């Protein structure tokens, strides 16, 4: 290792979200050495939110002791974006961000190598490099929260596809007869059935259909169905509430049907599941595990397939973005 390379022992990760931008510095071994958070200011337009990104990078460069100590600046954001060109195309929660050449802008401003990646892809890479799947090379990563994001990692590298937009597994249809339309415009994709908001919506529908059935959910939501959250559903299910248990059982079934197809397609070494919904715990994972074999041609191998809860829960976006420049990713 050259003296110059030895000096560049830190990688920077910037996680750009609709409400906050998180940043951090990772050591070559994947330890988070510094972290900072600033508001996105998305409602003030693209110039304001871009200014927050630059401001955060400047602060982290100072904490690193200068840009000469930084191997690269990795950035992740919700799609659509082009990881090859570093252009953010038009993310719904970043108003005014249309065809923003973020990678080039950061490179020119700070003279440090810069990469831009879809947030779920980056999180999947981090899980296989330094997280729950560090013992594997080929994984399928899922984050189940406000939406369902996925990443395909092959030989410890992100699979991007021809146009750089591969891995949008949350928009794979499992029930085209479903009445629910996803934000992508498709009926019955897994995101419209098993994301956090979709789980809450199904609970509200079931409460209305079974209005005579007592449910702790009504108490937790103070008789306001619109206030129901996945956490309330999980809490009620742990207390044996029948409606909450059915909602979570159906959620695990939908995810299992979907992942059965993914196993048939990819035959991954492991599946890693993250996001807020994944923290519901053992009951959800058990339902997924028992469902997958019924919906894959590869059922002879599913019994030994690891289905792992994500390890990098806090600052996963920062870990993911910085992982784009970790030595292990090269």
PyMOL commands that set and color helices and strands:
alter all, ss='L'
color gray80, all
select helices_A, chain A and resi 3-7+42-44+46-64+67-69+102-110+119-130+169-171+190-194+196-209+216-220+225-227+230-238+242-266+276-280+282-295+299-302+316-323+327-329
alter helices_A, ss='H'
color red, helices_A
select strands_A, chain A and resi 10-16+20-27+32-39+70-77+81-82+87-88+114-118+139-144+148-154+157-158+270-274+306-309
alter strands_A, ss='S'
color yellow, strands_A
deselect
rebuild
show_as cartoon
